[in-house]
Structure formats: structure tokens, C-alpha cells
């Protein structure tokens, strides 16, 4: 059956309730109001923050606890409609001068422990909620059908919507909503999505996934609030996703505009040519287009391209349906993969303890001088890539150099020039 397009999915939304709001200017880190959504009543309410609340319950965790205590009693259980899911980022939320200010604190009664638990998570949702003019979000009640909540700070609109066609799995639904609500490629960075995934319907410790848009890789990625089963509470309330669209305060940051761009720029070379779609289709067909074999597909692509190109990621996503965020996770998790073009000859100099004490630092400096590049870079002709690696597992042969699949042991500084000449086919 043909998959629905993003536009078709959006057309099939049914707005169950909506409310307009005006963004406010923060005062000493506070918006001085909280957002309350009751899914049973499908109600949306904005409540004030008192000075007493700020004095005694400072911070994201403090606000979450205070707001929870307004909703629960001794008989409240994790799956009670009144069990709230509270989210706050505290008065320093979104202040770039302080590490960790992008965190969101999520609090609820845990399915796993039946006690109040909190979990912190990165991403942009907490700061975006603050920038929209809310110090915290409280979600109570249970919907009788799967719904999503959309907070649109650009148009001052909050809505509860039936969203029947979007996926349940977090990586996929985060990509779908990011694509749906962004006005452009740059605007995708203003979208943050919270989703639990289908697994949370079946376990007591389901995680909550908080998305952010990685502009370098052009893909939606996620971080997890993993403690306490917050994702299980989220799904018990029949929430499919919580989406926020941030106001576009500043122009998109790009590395091209930065003074240190030359340190990171990948030099083009004729040998770095991504595979065309037909070649990638042939590789996927070899593995029956089965998503279970996507790692094997990527290995074949790496062998052919010498790296995993953005075009290859896009094609594998189209062919197998594996989310691009998952493909990038694989490409960055396994050391055998690289997202940057590498040379025909990859020179790895071991800088582990055994090699270090036997002069590995001087060896890699000699390679840098002979090749005219620094470690982590590739020569302009695409012939050589130089890398420093932690350990090659050949300590008895220290110092060790690996060239593609060949291990060379007991390397001396005086050997470096000859090694390079040999790889160039010039003899010793």
C-alpha cells in the first residue's frame, strides 16, 4: 500500500480544541505562567506563576514537584488520569552561558516504582517552551483516541489534534512532524518533538524521546528521558507526540560563515564521487531491501564510496524505510564507518600507551610533515588520509602503523618517507 505523504497526513488532522496565546518577554528567567492541558476534557489553560512558587520551588525540578502536588493525592497511581506529566527547564533554561541549560526536567509517578520520579533530557524542547512564554507544561487526563499537541509560538496557537496517519515509532514520527511544520530547511531547527514510541505501550519503563534537528547532517536526532518510565505515562494518556515550533529569533548558524571554516572544510577531489541511486539500489537489492541488513548494505557502500555519503543515507532511507536518524546513528557508532571522504590510502598511527612511549608522537608528526596535512585530514589529491588512533591491539610491535588492512610494526621516524613512497608506487 502506498505510504501517505506529509501533506496528506497533515490534511487528515482533526483539531479537537485550540487556543491562541501571546508570547511574553521573560523577566529574570521567568515567563510567569504555566501551560495546563487536560486530555480527558481536551482543555487548554494558561495559569499564573506566583512569587511564592518562585521563592520556594526554584528550578525545573522544583516547579515540576509543585505542579504535581496540585494534581495528585494519596490514591493517585501512575495510570490514574490525574497523574500529571510535568516538564520544565527552570529560570536558566536556554541561557547559552550556562552548561546544561538546554535540559528539560520531566516528572511523573513512575510505573516502575509507583513513586514520584524525575528524568532530565537534552535537546531544545525546554528552552523552546520557555521562549514561547511558559515556565512549565502540565499534561493530565487521558484521551480516548491517539492525539498530538502542537504549540506554535510563531502564530501563538496551541491545539490538541487527532493525528491518525503519523507513525508511532519515535525516530519516524519526529522526522514526520519536523518536516510537516518547518517552513524551510533552516526552519527545521525550530521544531522540537517529544514522542514515546510503540515500545512504551508494552513496558513499564518506556523512555521519552526529545528531538532536535542536526543541521550538519540534515536529519532529526533524539535524546532520551530514560528514568522512571515517563514514556509509558505519555502513551497511557494516548499521546502520540508533543510538538513545539519556536520563534525564529536568530539566523541559522552555518560553519561556512565562521572564521575557522578552513579547519573543517573537506577539499573536493575527483576520487570522492558518491554512488548514484541505481548503484545503491543494486546494493540494497543484494540484501533483499531488508531493513534488518542495513548495516551490511552500509558496509558495501563504504567499500565502494570509501565513506557513507549523505546521498547514500537518503537512498537507504527511501529504499528500506529505516529512519535517517537511525542510519546516522549506525554510521557514527561503528568505527568502521565514516561520514567524511577518506583517501585511497588510510594511514592510522597508533598513539596508545605502548606506542606513545616508543615515539608515536614523533612518527605522526613526520607523517604530517611528509604529507603536508594534519591528522584527521586528507591530501588534496584524495590519495592519503592520516589518522591517530587510540590502540591497534599490536602492543608487542610498537610503534605500529596501519595502512588500510596492512599492519607495519616497529616503525621508526626514518621509515616514514619510505612508507609513503611505497604507497605511491615509487619504490623505497
Secondary structure, 3 states (H helix, E strand, C coil): CCCCCHHHHHHCCEEEEEEECCCCCCECCECCEEEEEECCCCEEEEEECCHHHHHHCCHHHHHHHHHHHCCCCCCCCCCCCCCCEEEECCCCCCCCCCCCCCCEEEEEECCCCCCEEEEEECCCHHHHHHHHCCCEEEEECCCCCCEEEEEECCCCEEEEEECCCCCCCHHHHHHHHHHHHCCCCHHHHHEEEEECCHHHHCCCCCCEEEEEEECCCCEEEEEEECCCCHHHHHHHCCEEEEEEECCCCCCCCCHHHCCCHHHCCCCCCCCCCCCCHHHHHHHHHHCCCCHHHHHHHHHHHHHHHCCCCHHHHHHHHHHHCCCHHHHHHHHHHCCCCCCCCCCCEEEEEECCHHHHHCCHHHHHHHHHHHHCCCCCCECCCCCEEEEEECCCCCHHHCCCEEECCEEECCCCHHHHHHHHHHHCCCCC
